[in-house]
Amino acid sequence: MYRCHVCGFSEAHQELVSEIFDLDGKPVLVENIPAQICDRCGEPTFSRQTTENIRLMLHGGASPVRTVRMDVFAYP
């Protein structure tokens, strides 16, 4: 049974999301990640298998599909 770890709500839907991860100080974007999205607060939750697949991918298990330039802003 699903329970959101942020707000405790028990209803969610499946969606593909994009997340930026910090890999040794370098931002890395992973797209099309299957996630359960809390219907109340919108927090994405990844399965253990998905989390492990991302970890393996980022630590040498795959090559990037493309490289993008990113603007960076610092909050004052």
C-alpha positions in Angstrom: 0.0 0.0 0.0 1.3 3.5 -0.9 1.8 6.1 1.8 3.5 9.4 1.0 6.7 9.9 3.1 6.1 13.7 3.0 2.4 14.3 3.8 1.2 10.8 4.7 -1.5 10.7 2.0 -2.4 7.2 0.6 -3.4 7.9 -3.0 -1.0 8.3 -5.9 -0.7 8.0 -9.6 2.0 6.7 -12.0 3.9 9.2 -14.0 7.3 9.6 -15.8 9.3 12.4 -14.2 12.7 14.0 -14.7 15.1 14.6 -11.8 18.4 16.3 -11.4 21.0 14.4 -9.3 24.3 15.7 -7.9 27.1 13.4 -9.0 30.3 14.5 -7.4 29.3 18.1 -7.6 28.1 17.9 -11.1 24.3 18.1 -11.9 23.0 15.2 -13.9 19.5 15.1 -15.4 17.7 11.7 -15.7 14.6 11.8 -17.8 11.5 9.5 -18.0 11.9 8.0 -14.5 8.8 5.9 -13.5 7.5 7.3 -10.2 4.4 7.3 -8.0 3.2 10.8 -7.6 1.3 11.7 -4.4 -2.1 13.0 -5.3 -2.0 15.5 -2.4 1.4 17.1 -2.4 3.0 15.9 -5.7 6.0 14.3 -4.2 7.6 11.6 -6.5 8.5 8.3 -5.0 10.7 5.8 -6.8 10.7 2.0 -6.3 13.8 0.3 -4.9 14.5 -1.2 -8.3 14.2 2.1 -10.1 16.5 3.7 -7.5 19.1 1.0 -8.0 18.8 1.3 -11.8 19.5 5.0 -11.6 22.4 4.4 -9.3 24.0 1.9 -11.7 23.3 4.2 -14.7 25.0 7.2 -13.1 28.0 5.2 -11.9 29.1 3.9 -15.3 26.4 1.6 -16.4 25.2 3.8 -19.3 26.3 6.8 -21.4 24.4 10.1 -21.6 22.0 10.3 -24.5 22.9 14.0 -24.9 24.5 16.9 -23.1 22.8 20.2 -22.4 24.0 23.6 -21.3 22.3 24.8 -18.1 21.9 28.3 -16.6 22.6 28.5 -12.9 21.1 31.1 -10.5 22.1 31.8 -6.9 19.4 33.0 -4.6 20.4 36.3 -3.1 
